[in-house]
């Protein structure tokens, strides 16, 4: 089994923090810090672990924030030049990777009254581990200063800093403080995204795509206009970014966006969807088989997804759309595609017994349907609750 996420912050990581903080500040009470940080740590999930270590930092670093920020920055590992992905998980040369999350949390808590110094600290920390969660309270409390800083950072030499511009200001960043003002009106971030959408780093461009996809959940017409404006004559890299930014709207069958990508026409022909087995339990895997029959004299560009109408605890259903295929159906030919669909439980979805309908969506329109019945119980012990 893969290592649980929560173990990314563990006793060894806490020990690294204590060692490097004492290295740069000999007066640091390493023993007390580690005792506080490790108290109950094993029973916590990842985010709570980061916050527990930040609690210990608050109890042991100097009360003067500028002095504390100097110590934290001095404890960081050297920046690795040319790295276009996540920094190393751990480094003997200083703090890097997951251990830096609690440092950014400390800055978010204690630096709000001195935002200029705090943003300098986050600039340094995000080059060793993302400060995307920590910068959000500054966007809320000090929007003018923070957005001006982000504007300057769009030209920073570090891809980690440029990515922070986009990722830290996402309206609906997972695990992060929801930026309600930007959910309502995302316009303050649009100049930042415009500056970064052709960034040389794929790491940065992926963040821009995810940011636009966040906006699409609340302002679909805005993102449709953005794509219409920036798609014509776009490079392959920008096209890939815009396609990723449209994934929610494509799943929803947004007619404007589908048309922009050449998937605006209904299927000219017939579609069939077969599901096996027809009766299943939680933990099973379904096989979905799609057959497409063209009755057109021309090839057809098709975006194919499927919506599973999950039965809820009270008997109603709610649909979840899953990505299928993008293909060109040749003229007057038949194409078959199949895939596996897992019924293993996940943290965001519970399964309940009953009849589940599946809609096959071709260019955003329901082209075929099938169903399966989920029985009580599960294949794997403990997964049926």
C-alpha positions, -999 to +999 in steps of 0.1 A: +000+000+000+012+036-007+024+056+023-005+076+039-003+113+031-003+121+068+031+105+072+047+132+051+050+151+084+063+127+110+088+125+139+118+125+115+105+157+098+099+174+132+135+164+142+148+180+110+130+212+119+144+212+154+179+205+143+181+232+116+163+258+137+188+253+165+217+253+139+208+289+129+196+301+164+215+283+191+191+296+218+162+278+202+146+254+227+147+224+205+136+199+232+104+219+240+096+224+203+099+187+195+079+177+226+051+201+217+051+192+180+051+154+186+023+155+213-005+136+197+010+139+162+005+103+153-033+105+157-037+135+133-042+138+096-018+157+074-032+192+076-037+189+113-001+178+117+011+209+099-010+230+122+003+211+153+039+218+143+030+255+136+016+256+172+050+244+185+067+271+164+045+298+179+054+286+214+092+286+208+102+312+183+107+349+193+076+370+197+090+396+174+079+384+140+107+399+120+133+382+142+113+349+139+111+353+101+148+358+099+154+325+118+130+306+096+145+318+064+180+311+076+169+275+083+158+268+047+178+247+023+195+264-007+173+268-037+178+242-064+184+260-097+164+249-127+139+228-109+105+229-126+085+208-101+081+203-064+113+209-043+130+179-027+111+163+002+141+166+026+175+181+025+205+178+049+215+213+039+184+229+054+146+227+055+128+218+023+096+199+014+067+191+037+084+204+068+081+239+053+043+238+053+042+245+091+066+274+086+043+290+061+014+284+084+033+302+112+038+332+088+001+332+079-007+334+116+019+358+130+027+379+100-006+395+092+002+427+111+035+431+092+025+419+057+055+433+038+080+412+059+056+382+058+054+382+020+092+383+018+093+352+040+066+334+018+086+343-013+115+324+002+095+295+016+075+288-016+108+279-034+112+250-009+075+241-005+044+258-018+031+287+002-003+286-017-023+281+015-004+307+036-007+336+012-045+335+012-051+353+045-030+381+031-052+384+000-082+387+024-066+411+049-043+431+026-057+428-010-041+459-025-006+451-012-008+414-019-021+418-055+006+443-063+032+419-049+017+390-070+018+413-101+056+418-095+061+380-089+047+372-123+081+382-136+101+364-109+130+341-120+117+312-099+089+290-114+078+282-078+072+319-071+054+324-104+032+294-097+024+308-063+009+338-080-017+316-097-021+288-072-023+310-041-051+332-056-073+304-069-108+311-057-115+275-046-081+260-038-084+226-022-075+226+015-072+264+014-092+292+028-120+299+002-115+334-012-152+344-013-146+378-028-128+361-058-155+334-060-180+363-065-157+384-087-126+368-101-116+399-121-086+409-099-068+377-108-073+379-146-043+401-153-022+377-134-034+347-154-030+367-186+007+373-177+013+336-169-007+316-194+023+315-218+049+309-190+078+288-201+072+265-172+046+237-176+044+237-138+032+273-138+008+268-168-009+238-151-017+261-122-031+287-145-053+261-161-065+249-127-072+285-117-094+291-148-112+258-141-120+271-106-134+303-121-155+282-146-174+266-118-190+299-109-185+320-141-187+297-171-194+325-196-163+343-185-141+313-191-158+306-224-150+342-235-114+337-223-110+306-244-126+322-274-102+352-271-070+331-266-075+300-286-071+313-321-035+311-332-025+296-298+007+276-294+004+239-286+013+247-250-014+273-247-040+250-263-032+223-238-036+249-210-070+261-223-082+225-228-074+217-192-091+249-181-122+238-198-125+204-183-154+212-160-173+230-187-167+201-211-180+177-185-211+199-180-217+198-218-213+236-221-224+242-257-203+273-262-171+256-250-178+224-269-182+243-301-150+262-296-132+228-294-150+215-325-174+193-305-206+214-310-226+190-332-247+161-320-237+126-329-249+117-364-254+081-359-261+057-330-244+051-296-248+021-273-236+017-238-231-017-221-223-021-184-211-053-168-218-067-143-254-055-140-253-062-102-224-052-081-212-044-046-191-016-032-155-024-040-163-040-074-152-027-108-175-022-137-166-024-174-182+002-196-183-006-233-193+022-257-201+015-294-204+044-318-219+039-352-215+067-378-242+075-403-223+106-416-204+110-448-178+130-429-156+124-398-170+136-365-151+151-336-165+137-304-160+144-267-173+114-248-180+115-211-204+096-188-225+106-158-232+082-130-264+090-111-254+078-076-281+069-051-280+090-020-287+081+016-324+093+013-330+075-020-326+103-044-298+105-069-270+129-079-249+128-110-211+128-111-195+132-146-164+112-154-140+118-183-142+093-211-125+098-245-119+124-272-118+109-307-126+113-343-153+089-356-145+081-392-173+084-418-198+055-418-177+034-395-181+018-361-158+024-332-158+007-298-141+019-266-141+004-231-129+013-197-130+002-161-150+021-135-142+015-098-168+013-071-143+016-044-153+042-018-134+075-016-135+102+010-157+124-011-183+098-020-203+071-002-221+044-020-257+033-012-277+004-025-301+008-054-304+013-091-277+036-106-282+051-140-253+059-163-258+085-191-234+084-220-226+120-230-215+127-266-206+163-272-225+172-241-257+154-251-271+122-237-267+097-265-273+064-246-281+051-211-275+019-191-279+010-154-265-013-127-278-023-093-256-018-063-263-044-036-259-040+002-226-050+016-191-049+000-164-071-014-138-058+010-143-059+047-151-026+062-158-008+030-196-011+031-202+014+059 
